[in-house]
Protein backbone atom coordinates (compact mmCIF):
# COMPACT_ATOMS: atom_id res chain seq x y z
CA UNK A 1 0.00 0.00 0.00
CA UNK A 2 1.28 3.48 -0.94
CA UNK A 3 1.17 5.87 2.01
CA UNK A 4 2.91 8.77 0.26
CA UNK A 5 -0.38 10.46 -0.81
CA UNK A 6 -1.17 10.97 2.88
CA UNK A 7 1.50 13.66 2.91
CA UNK A 8 -1.18 15.92 1.42
CA UNK A 9 -2.87 15.94 4.83
CA UNK A 10 0.38 17.00 6.46
CA UNK A 11 0.74 19.81 3.93
CA UNK A 12 -2.72 21.09 4.83
CA UNK A 13 -1.94 21.00 8.56
CA UNK A 14 1.41 22.74 8.11
CA UNK A 15 0.03 25.33 5.73
CA UNK A 16 -2.81 26.28 8.07
CA UNK A 17 -0.48 26.30 11.07
CA UNK A 18 1.85 28.73 9.27
CA UNK A 19 -1.18 30.82 8.22
CA UNK A 20 -0.53 30.57 4.51
CA UNK A 21 -3.26 31.41 2.01
CA UNK A 22 -5.91 28.67 2.56
CA UNK A 23 -6.77 28.41 -1.14
CA UNK A 24 -3.13 27.92 -2.11
CA UNK A 25 -2.63 25.39 0.70
CA UNK A 26 -5.61 23.27 -0.35
CA UNK A 27 -4.79 23.38 -4.06
CA UNK A 28 -1.12 22.66 -3.39
CA UNK A 29 -1.99 19.72 -1.15
CA UNK A 30 -4.41 18.37 -3.76
CA UNK A 31 -1.79 18.59 -6.52
CA UNK A 32 0.86 17.00 -4.31
CA UNK A 33 -1.49 14.18 -3.32
CA UNK A 34 -2.31 13.45 -6.98
CA UNK A 35 1.34 13.42 -8.02
CA UNK A 36 2.34 11.19 -5.11
CA UNK A 37 -0.49 8.82 -6.06
CA UNK A 38 1.10 8.32 -9.47
CA UNK A 39 -1.02 10.67 -11.57
CA UNK A 40 0.57 13.07 -14.02
CA UNK A 41 0.09 16.82 -13.63
CA UNK A 42 -2.48 17.09 -16.44
CA UNK A 43 -4.64 14.36 -14.88
CA UNK A 44 -4.51 16.11 -11.48
CA UNK A 45 -5.62 19.43 -13.00
CA UNK A 46 -8.40 17.67 -14.90
CA UNK A 47 -9.62 16.08 -11.65
CA UNK A 48 -9.63 19.47 -9.90
CA UNK A 49 -11.52 21.07 -12.80
CA UNK A 50 -14.04 18.24 -12.91
CA UNK A 51 -14.69 18.50 -9.16
CA UNK A 52 -15.17 22.27 -9.43
CA UNK A 53 -17.56 21.89 -12.36
CA UNK A 54 -19.60 19.17 -10.66
CA UNK A 55 -20.00 21.31 -7.52
CA UNK A 56 -20.24 24.73 -9.14
CA UNK A 57 -23.64 25.38 -7.58
CA UNK A 58 -21.84 25.44 -4.22
CA UNK A 59 -18.71 27.23 -5.42
CA UNK A 60 -20.57 30.13 -7.05
CA UNK A 61 -21.66 31.35 -3.60
CA UNK A 62 -18.05 31.74 -2.52
CA UNK A 63 -17.11 33.43 -5.79
CA UNK A 64 -19.81 36.09 -5.37
CA UNK A 65 -18.66 37.19 -1.91
CA UNK A 66 -15.15 38.33 -3.01
CA UNK A 67 -16.75 40.16 -5.95
CA UNK A 68 -19.01 42.07 -3.57
CA UNK A 69 -16.01 42.81 -1.36
CA UNK A 70 -14.11 44.26 -4.32
CA UNK A 71 -17.09 46.38 -5.33
CA UNK A 72 -17.30 47.75 -1.80
CA UNK A 73 -13.59 48.48 -1.75
CA UNK A 74 -13.88 50.49 -4.95
CA UNK A 75 -16.76 52.64 -3.75
CA UNK A 76 -20.04 50.77 -4.16
CA UNK A 77 -21.39 52.01 -0.81
CA UNK A 78 -20.33 55.58 -1.58
CA UNK A 79 -22.06 55.41 -4.96
CA UNK A 80 -25.23 54.13 -3.30
CA UNK A 81 -25.13 56.96 -0.77
CA UNK A 82 -24.48 59.51 -3.50
CA UNK A 83 -27.45 58.27 -5.50
CA UNK A 84 -29.82 58.77 -2.58
CA UNK A 85 -28.41 62.22 -1.82
CA UNK A 86 -29.29 63.36 -5.34
CA UNK A 87 -32.88 62.05 -5.22
CA UNK A 88 -35.57 64.48 -4.15
CA UNK A 89 -38.09 63.21 -1.62
CA UNK A 90 -36.00 60.16 -0.68
CA UNK A 91 -36.52 59.21 2.96
CA UNK A 92 -35.44 56.21 4.97
CA UNK A 93 -39.06 55.16 5.51
CA UNK A 94 -39.92 55.25 1.81
CA UNK A 95 -36.74 53.48 0.77
CA UNK A 96 -37.06 50.60 3.24
CA UNK A 97 -40.79 50.22 2.64
CA UNK A 98 -40.17 49.92 -1.10
CA UNK A 99 -37.40 47.37 -0.47
CA UNK A 100 -39.71 45.42 1.86
CA UNK A 101 -42.34 45.16 -0.86
CA UNK A 102 -39.74 44.23 -3.46
CA UNK A 103 -38.29 41.55 -1.19
CA UNK A 104 -41.67 40.02 -0.45
CA UNK A 105 -42.81 39.97 -4.08
CA UNK A 106 -39.59 38.46 -5.44
CA UNK A 107 -39.49 35.86 -2.63
CA UNK A 108 -43.11 34.98 -3.37
CA UNK A 109 -42.08 34.31 -6.97
CA UNK A 110 -39.28 31.98 -5.86
CA UNK A 111 -36.43 34.49 -6.30
CA UNK A 112 -35.40 34.43 -2.66
CA UNK A 113 -31.68 34.85 -3.41
CA UNK A 114 -32.13 38.10 -5.34
CA UNK A 115 -31.63 39.97 -2.06
CA UNK A 116 -29.90 39.15 1.20
CA UNK A 117 -27.54 40.64 3.75
CA UNK A 118 -24.18 40.17 2.01
CA UNK A 119 -25.28 40.82 -1.57
CA UNK A 120 -27.87 43.57 -1.08
CA UNK A 121 -28.25 44.94 2.46
CA UNK A 122 -24.62 45.62 3.36
CA UNK A 123 -23.40 47.10 0.05
CA UNK A 124 -26.62 48.87 -1.08
CA UNK A 125 -29.70 49.01 1.14
CA UNK A 126 -28.02 49.91 4.46
CA UNK A 127 -25.83 52.76 3.13
CA UNK A 128 -28.77 54.11 1.11
CA UNK A 129 -31.03 54.03 4.17
CA UNK A 130 -28.35 55.73 6.27
CA UNK A 131 -27.86 58.43 3.62
CA UNK A 132 -31.61 59.00 3.38
CA UNK A 133 -31.90 59.31 7.17
CA UNK A 134 -29.04 61.82 7.32
CA UNK A 135 -30.54 63.76 4.43
CA UNK A 136 -33.82 64.11 6.33
CA UNK A 137 -32.62 64.36 9.92
CA UNK A 138 -29.00 65.52 9.80
CA UNK A 139 -25.94 63.66 11.00
CA UNK A 140 -26.79 60.54 13.01
CA UNK A 141 -25.18 59.56 16.27
CA UNK A 142 -23.63 56.13 16.63
CA UNK A 143 -26.70 54.65 18.35
CA UNK A 144 -29.15 55.94 15.75
CA UNK A 145 -26.86 54.87 12.92
CA UNK A 146 -26.85 51.33 14.31
CA UNK A 147 -30.65 51.44 14.55
CA UNK A 148 -30.92 52.38 10.88
CA UNK A 149 -28.53 49.59 9.86
CA UNK A 150 -30.39 47.08 12.04
CA UNK A 151 -33.73 48.12 10.55
CA UNK A 152 -32.29 47.63 7.06
CA UNK A 153 -31.26 44.08 7.94
CA UNK A 154 -34.59 43.40 9.66
CA UNK A 155 -36.47 44.61 6.57
CA UNK A 156 -34.70 42.01 4.46
CA UNK A 157 -35.45 39.31 7.03
CA UNK A 158 -39.16 40.13 7.25
CA UNK A 159 -39.55 40.43 3.48
CA UNK A 160 -37.89 37.09 2.84
CA UNK A 161 -39.47 35.17 5.72
CA UNK A 162 -43.07 36.17 5.01
CA UNK A 163 -42.70 36.27 1.24
CA UNK A 164 -41.11 32.92 0.52
CA UNK A 165 -44.01 30.94 2.03
CA UNK A 166 -46.24 32.21 -0.77
CA UNK A 167 -44.05 30.28 -3.22
CA UNK A 168 -45.52 26.77 -3.08
CA UNK A 169 -42.30 25.01 -4.10
CA UNK A 170 -40.26 26.27 -1.15
CA UNK A 171 -38.95 23.78 1.41
CA UNK A 172 -40.85 25.37 4.31
CA UNK A 173 -44.20 24.81 2.55
CA UNK A 174 -43.33 21.17 1.94
CA UNK A 175 -42.35 20.80 5.60
CA UNK A 176 -45.65 22.30 6.76
CA UNK A 177 -47.52 20.03 4.36
CA UNK A 178 -45.74 16.99 5.78
CA UNK A 179 -46.56 17.96 9.37
CA UNK A 180 -50.25 18.51 8.62
CA UNK A 181 -50.44 15.27 6.65
CA UNK A 182 -48.92 13.32 9.53
CA UNK A 183 -51.81 14.53 11.74
CA UNK A 184 -54.45 13.60 9.18
CA UNK A 185 -54.94 16.94 7.43
CA UNK A 186 -54.06 16.47 3.76
CA UNK A 187 -53.36 19.87 2.18
CA UNK A 188 -51.76 20.74 -1.12
CA UNK A 189 -48.78 23.14 -1.28
CA UNK A 190 -50.92 25.58 -3.27
CA UNK A 191 -53.53 25.70 -0.49
CA UNK A 192 -50.83 26.49 2.09
CA UNK A 193 -49.34 29.15 -0.17
CA UNK A 194 -52.69 30.90 -0.60
CA UNK A 195 -53.18 31.05 3.17
CA UNK A 196 -49.70 32.54 3.56
CA UNK A 197 -50.80 35.66 1.65
CA UNK A 198 -52.80 37.26 4.53
CA UNK A 199 -49.85 36.71 6.87
CA UNK A 200 -47.49 38.37 4.36
CA UNK A 201 -49.83 41.36 4.03
CA UNK A 202 -50.02 41.74 7.82
CA UNK A 203 -46.22 41.48 8.05
CA UNK A 204 -45.85 44.20 5.42
CA UNK A 205 -48.23 46.54 7.26
CA UNK A 206 -46.69 45.96 10.69
CA UNK A 207 -43.09 46.27 9.57
CA UNK A 208 -43.87 49.35 7.46
CA UNK A 209 -45.29 50.92 10.63
CA UNK A 210 -42.09 50.02 12.52
CA UNK A 211 -39.98 51.64 9.79
CA UNK A 212 -42.02 54.83 9.91
CA UNK A 213 -41.91 54.83 13.72
CA UNK A 214 -38.12 54.78 13.59
CA UNK A 215 -38.12 57.58 11.03
CA UNK A 216 -40.33 59.70 13.30
CA UNK A 217 -38.11 58.92 16.28
CA UNK A 218 -35.07 60.15 14.37
CA UNK A 219 -36.97 63.33 13.50
CA UNK A 220 -37.77 63.80 17.20
CA UNK A 221 -34.11 63.37 18.13
CA UNK A 222 -33.16 66.10 15.66
CA UNK A 223 -35.83 68.44 16.99
C-alpha positions as CSV (number, residue, x, y, z in Angstrom):
1,X,0.0,0.0,0.0
2,X,1.3,3.5,-0.9
3,X,1.2,5.9,2.0
4,X,2.9,8.8,0.3
5,X,-0.4,10.5,-0.8
6,X,-1.2,11.0,2.9
7,X,1.5,13.7,2.9
8,X,-1.2,15.9,1.4
9,X,-2.9,15.9,4.8
10,X,0.4,17.0,6.5
11,X,0.7,19.8,3.9
12,X,-2.7,21.1,4.8
13,X,-1.9,21.0,8.6
14,X,1.4,22.7,8.1
15,X,0.0,25.3,5.7
16,X,-2.8,26.3,8.1
17,X,-0.5,26.3,11.1
18,X,1.8,28.7,9.3
19,X,-1.2,30.8,8.2
20,X,-0.5,30.6,4.5
21,X,-3.3,31.4,2.0
22,X,-5.9,28.7,2.6
23,X,-6.8,28.4,-1.1
24,X,-3.1,27.9,-2.1
25,X,-2.6,25.4,0.7
26,X,-5.6,23.3,-0.3
27,X,-4.8,23.4,-4.1
28,X,-1.1,22.7,-3.4
29,X,-2.0,19.7,-1.1
30,X,-4.4,18.4,-3.8
31,X,-1.8,18.6,-6.5
32,X,0.9,17.0,-4.3
33,X,-1.5,14.2,-3.3
34,X,-2.3,13.5,-7.0
35,X,1.3,13.4,-8.0
36,X,2.3,11.2,-5.1
37,X,-0.5,8.8,-6.1
38,X,1.1,8.3,-9.5
39,X,-1.0,10.7,-11.6
40,X,0.6,13.1,-14.0
41,X,0.1,16.8,-13.6
42,X,-2.5,17.1,-16.4
43,X,-4.6,14.4,-14.9
44,X,-4.5,16.1,-11.5
45,X,-5.6,19.4,-13.0
46,X,-8.4,17.7,-14.9
47,X,-9.6,16.1,-11.7
48,X,-9.6,19.5,-9.9
49,X,-11.5,21.1,-12.8
50,X,-14.0,18.2,-12.9
51,X,-14.7,18.5,-9.2
52,X,-15.2,22.3,-9.4
53,X,-17.6,21.9,-12.4
54,X,-19.6,19.2,-10.7
55,X,-20.0,21.3,-7.5
56,X,-20.2,24.7,-9.1
57,X,-23.6,25.4,-7.6
58,X,-21.8,25.4,-4.2
59,X,-18.7,27.2,-5.4
60,X,-20.6,30.1,-7.0
61,X,-21.7,31.4,-3.6
62,X,-18.0,31.7,-2.5
63,X,-17.1,33.4,-5.8
64,X,-19.8,36.1,-5.4
65,X,-18.7,37.2,-1.9
66,X,-15.2,38.3,-3.0
67,X,-16.7,40.2,-6.0
68,X,-19.0,42.1,-3.6
69,X,-16.0,42.8,-1.4
70,X,-14.1,44.3,-4.3
71,X,-17.1,46.4,-5.3
72,X,-17.3,47.8,-1.8
73,X,-13.6,48.5,-1.8
74,X,-13.9,50.5,-5.0
75,X,-16.8,52.6,-3.7
76,X,-20.0,50.8,-4.2
77,X,-21.4,52.0,-0.8
78,X,-20.3,55.6,-1.6
79,X,-22.1,55.4,-5.0
80,X,-25.2,54.1,-3.3
81,X,-25.1,57.0,-0.8
82,X,-24.5,59.5,-3.5
83,X,-27.5,58.3,-5.5
84,X,-29.8,58.8,-2.6
85,X,-28.4,62.2,-1.8
86,X,-29.3,63.4,-5.3
87,X,-32.9,62.0,-5.2
88,X,-35.6,64.5,-4.2
89,X,-38.1,63.2,-1.6
90,X,-36.0,60.2,-0.7
91,X,-36.5,59.2,3.0
92,X,-35.4,56.2,5.0
93,X,-39.1,55.2,5.5
94,X,-39.9,55.3,1.8
95,X,-36.7,53.5,0.8
96,X,-37.1,50.6,3.2
97,X,-40.8,50.2,2.6
98,X,-40.2,49.9,-1.1
99,X,-37.4,47.4,-0.5
100,X,-39.7,45.4,1.9
101,X,-42.3,45.2,-0.9
102,X,-39.7,44.2,-3.5
103,X,-38.3,41.6,-1.2
104,X,-41.7,40.0,-0.4
105,X,-42.8,40.0,-4.1
106,X,-39.6,38.5,-5.4
107,X,-39.5,35.9,-2.6
108,X,-43.1,35.0,-3.4
109,X,-42.1,34.3,-7.0
110,X,-39.3,32.0,-5.9
111,X,-36.4,34.5,-6.3
112,X,-35.4,34.4,-2.7
113,X,-31.7,34.8,-3.4
114,X,-32.1,38.1,-5.3
115,X,-31.6,40.0,-2.1
116,X,-29.9,39.1,1.2
117,X,-27.5,40.6,3.8
118,X,-24.2,40.2,2.0
119,X,-25.3,40.8,-1.6
120,X,-27.9,43.6,-1.1
121,X,-28.2,44.9,2.5
122,X,-24.6,45.6,3.4
123,X,-23.4,47.1,0.0
124,X,-26.6,48.9,-1.1
125,X,-29.7,49.0,1.1
126,X,-28.0,49.9,4.5
127,X,-25.8,52.8,3.1
128,X,-28.8,54.1,1.1
129,X,-31.0,54.0,4.2
130,X,-28.3,55.7,6.3
131,X,-27.9,58.4,3.6
132,X,-31.6,59.0,3.4
133,X,-31.9,59.3,7.2
134,X,-29.0,61.8,7.3
135,X,-30.5,63.8,4.4
136,X,-33.8,64.1,6.3
137,X,-32.6,64.4,9.9
138,X,-29.0,65.5,9.8
139,X,-25.9,63.7,11.0
140,X,-26.8,60.5,13.0
141,X,-25.2,59.6,16.3
142,X,-23.6,56.1,16.6
143,X,-26.7,54.6,18.4
144,X,-29.2,55.9,15.8
145,X,-26.9,54.9,12.9
146,X,-26.8,51.3,14.3
147,X,-30.7,51.4,14.6
148,X,-30.9,52.4,10.9
149,X,-28.5,49.6,9.9
150,X,-30.4,47.1,12.0
151,X,-33.7,48.1,10.6
152,X,-32.3,47.6,7.1
153,X,-31.3,44.1,7.9
154,X,-34.6,43.4,9.7
155,X,-36.5,44.6,6.6
156,X,-34.7,42.0,4.5
157,X,-35.4,39.3,7.0
158,X,-39.2,40.1,7.2
159,X,-39.6,40.4,3.5
160,X,-37.9,37.1,2.8
161,X,-39.5,35.2,5.7
162,X,-43.1,36.2,5.0
163,X,-42.7,36.3,1.2
164,X,-41.1,32.9,0.5
165,X,-44.0,30.9,2.0
166,X,-46.2,32.2,-0.8
167,X,-44.1,30.3,-3.2
168,X,-45.5,26.8,-3.1
169,X,-42.3,25.0,-4.1
170,X,-40.3,26.3,-1.1
171,X,-39.0,23.8,1.4
172,X,-40.9,25.4,4.3
173,X,-44.2,24.8,2.6
174,X,-43.3,21.2,1.9
175,X,-42.4,20.8,5.6
176,X,-45.7,22.3,6.8
177,X,-47.5,20.0,4.4
178,X,-45.7,17.0,5.8
179,X,-46.6,18.0,9.4
180,X,-50.3,18.5,8.6
181,X,-50.4,15.3,6.7
182,X,-48.9,13.3,9.5
183,X,-51.8,14.5,11.7
184,X,-54.5,13.6,9.2
185,X,-54.9,16.9,7.4
186,X,-54.1,16.5,3.8
187,X,-53.4,19.9,2.2
188,X,-51.8,20.7,-1.1
189,X,-48.8,23.1,-1.3
190,X,-50.9,25.6,-3.3
191,X,-53.5,25.7,-0.5
192,X,-50.8,26.5,2.1
193,X,-49.3,29.2,-0.2
194,X,-52.7,30.9,-0.6
195,X,-53.2,31.1,3.2
196,X,-49.7,32.5,3.6
197,X,-50.8,35.7,1.6
198,X,-52.8,37.3,4.5
199,X,-49.9,36.7,6.9
200,X,-47.5,38.4,4.4
201,X,-49.8,41.4,4.0
202,X,-50.0,41.7,7.8
203,X,-46.2,41.5,8.1
204,X,-45.9,44.2,5.4
205,X,-48.2,46.5,7.3
206,X,-46.7,46.0,10.7
207,X,-43.1,46.3,9.6
208,X,-43.9,49.4,7.5
209,X,-45.3,50.9,10.6
210,X,-42.1,50.0,12.5
211,X,-40.0,51.6,9.8
212,X,-42.0,54.8,9.9
213,X,-41.9,54.8,13.7
214,X,-38.1,54.8,13.6
215,X,-38.1,57.6,11.0
216,X,-40.3,59.7,13.3
217,X,-38.1,58.9,16.3
218,X,-35.1,60.1,14.4
219,X,-37.0,63.3,13.5
220,X,-37.8,63.8,17.2
221,X,-34.1,63.4,18.1
222,X,-33.2,66.1,15.7
223,X,-35.8,68.4,17.0
